[in-house]
Amino acid sequence: MRLVFMGTPDFAVPALEALAAAGHEIAAVYTQPPRPAGRGKKPRPSPVQARAEAMGLEVRHPVSLRDAAEQAAFAALKPEVAVVVAYGLILPRPILEAPARGCLNIHASLLPRWRGAAPIQRAIMAGDAETGVCIMQMEEGLDTGPVLACEATPIGAEETAGELHDRLAEMGARLIVEVLGRLDEIEPKPQSETGVTYAAKIDKAEARVDWRRPAVEIDRQIRGLSPFPGAWTVIGGERVKLLASRLAEGRGAPGEVLAGSPGERLVVACGQGAVEITRLQRAGRGAQEAAAFLRGHPVPKGARLGG
């Protein structure tokens, strides 16, 4: 098929690669404009732009698609389908209607659960046992369109949002290729009116750990916010990101270190139960496994985290 691909972050790259490998003609790639990044704040292209240019594809990065000239330029590509993956811009009706067979979105949840911006993180933070990927026919509502295909997967007991992100990106890439291969046979199914939830964008204010909460909630918070923005606490007067965890045995005052230096485990009491922190990151440093962190930054048993 002749396609337009619309995506921006790392999550979208496997789908772009899979569509090209399957032999589809990608007329153009739309992505967010380069953003200032790094210490020098130089404009940095999105992961999709970088990969598309390496593949020799035409890249467009308009600031908006509401302009009539941009809409005409899009329509002039005469795509059969637009494939949209975490693009980041609202698609107005003229864009939605331009492809002969519509716009298909790869969404990282089991719709209608977790419509919106942060479905991967919200699924982990809510304690969902499973999630998945849906291929959805786009319409003007927020992730409300009929579903063409859906695939579920369990969420691992210690899986982080970053790990789940990578798995779902590969699933979505495979599923969109399968859908396009049998598009004539698929009857889109309207989403259920029950079970609708919204995955609000992650606010950095959610990242600080409150050790008074139950261990099960803190464990989900740590895993759901890893690697970005990263749940954090204060250790020895220093703000430290907590990037991986598991539930652990133990009781104590909230924030009390039940196992720490000397040793290789960092176990912290919560309002109910305890968590073991297995990966941490100090400001300006790389992420470390708990044993390496404790050797270079001792946290004695009985210390209190949180500041």
ZIQUI-V523630 format. One record per residue. N is the residue number from 1. BURIAL is # if it has 24 or more other C-alpha atoms within 12 Angstrom, else .. Layout:
# ZIQUI-V523630
{{N | BURIAL} {N | BURIAL}}
This chain:
# ZIQUI-V523630
{{1 | #} {2 | #} {3 | #} {4 | #} {5 | #} {6 | #} {7 | #} {8 | #} {9 | #} {10 | #} {11 | #} {12 | #} {13 | #} {14 | #} {15 | #} {16 | #} {17 | #} {18 | #} {19 | #} {20 | #} {21 | .} {22 | .} {23 | .} {24 | #} {25 | #} {26 | #} {27 | #} {28 | #} {29 | #} {30 | #} {31 | #} {32 | #} {33 | #} {34 | #} {35 | .} {36 | .} {37 | .} {38 | .} {39 | .} {40 | .} {41 | .} {42 | .} {43 | .} {44 | .} {45 | #} {46 | #} {47 | #} {48 | #} {49 | #} {50 | #} {51 | #} {52 | #} {53 | .} {54 | .} {55 | .} {56 | .} {57 | #} {58 | #} {59 | #} {60 | #} {61 | #} {62 | #} {63 | .} {64 | .} {65 | #} {66 | .} {67 | .} {68 | .} {69 | .} {70 | .} {71 | #} {72 | .} {73 | .} {74 | #} {75 | #} {76 | .} {77 | #} {78 | #} {79 | #} {80 | #} {81 | #} {82 | #} {83 | #} {84 | #} {85 | #} {86 | #} {87 | #} {88 | #} {89 | #} {90 | #} {91 | #} {92 | .} {93 | .} {94 | #} {95 | #} {96 | #} {97 | #} {98 | #} {99 | #} {100 | .} {101 | #} {102 | #} {103 | #} {104 | #} {105 | #} {106 | #} {107 | #} {108 | #} {109 | #} {110 | #} {111 | #} {112 | #} {113 | #} {114 | #} {115 | #} {116 | #} {117 | #} {118 | #} {119 | #} {120 | #} {121 | #} {122 | #} {123 | #} {124 | #} {125 | #} {126 | #} {127 | #} {128 | #} {129 | .} {130 | #} {131 | #} {132 | #} {133 | #} {134 | #} {135 | #} {136 | #} {137 | #} {138 | #} {139 | #} {140 | .} {141 | .} {142 | #} {143 | #} {144 | #} {145 | #} {146 | #} {147 | #} {148 | #} {149 | #} {150 | #} {151 | #} {152 | .} {153 | .} {154 | .} {155 | #} {156 | .} {157 | #} {158 | #} {159 | #} {160 | #} {161 | #} {162 | #} {163 | #} {164 | #} {165 | #} {166 | #} {167 | #} {168 | #} {169 | #} {170 | #} {171 | #} {172 | #} {173 | #} {174 | #} {175 | #} {176 | #} {177 | #} {178 | #} {179 | #} {180 | #} {181 | .} {182 | .} {183 | .} {184 | .} {185 | .} {186 | .} {187 | .} {188 | .} {189 | .} {190 | .} {191 | #} {192 | .} {193 | .} {194 | .} {195 | .} {196 | .} {197 | #} {198 | #} {199 | #} {200 | .} {201 | .} {202 | #} {203 | .} {204 | .} {205 | .} {206 | #} {207 | #} {208 | #} {209 | #} {210 | #} {211 | #} {212 | #} {213 | #} {214 | #} {215 | #} {216 | #} {217 | #} {218 | #} {219 | #} {220 | #} {221 | #} {222 | #} {223 | #} {224 | #} {225 | #} {226 | #} {227 | #} {228 | #} {229 | #} {230 | #} {231 | #} {232 | #} {233 | #} {234 | #} {235 | #} {236 | .} {237 | .} {238 | .} {239 | #} {240 | #} {241 | #} {242 | #} {243 | #} {244 | #} {245 | #} {246 | #} {247 | #} {248 | #} {249 | .} {250 | #} {251 | #} {252 | #} {253 | #} {254 | #} {255 | #} {256 | #} {257 | #} {258 | #} {259 | #} {260 | #} {261 | #} {262 | .} {263 | .} {264 | #} {265 | #} {266 | #} {267 | #} {268 | #} {269 | #} {270 | #} {271 | #} {272 | #} {273 | #} {274 | #} {275 | #} {276 | #} {277 | #} {278 | #} {279 | #} {280 | #} {281 | #} {282 | #} {283 | .} {284 | .} {285 | .} {286 | .} {287 | .} {288 | #} {289 | #} {290 | #} {291 | #} {292 | #} {293 | #} {294 | #} {295 | .} {296 | .} {297 | #} {298 | .} {299 | #} {300 | #} {301 | #} {302 | .} {303 | #} {304 | #} {305 | #} {306 | #} {307 | .}}
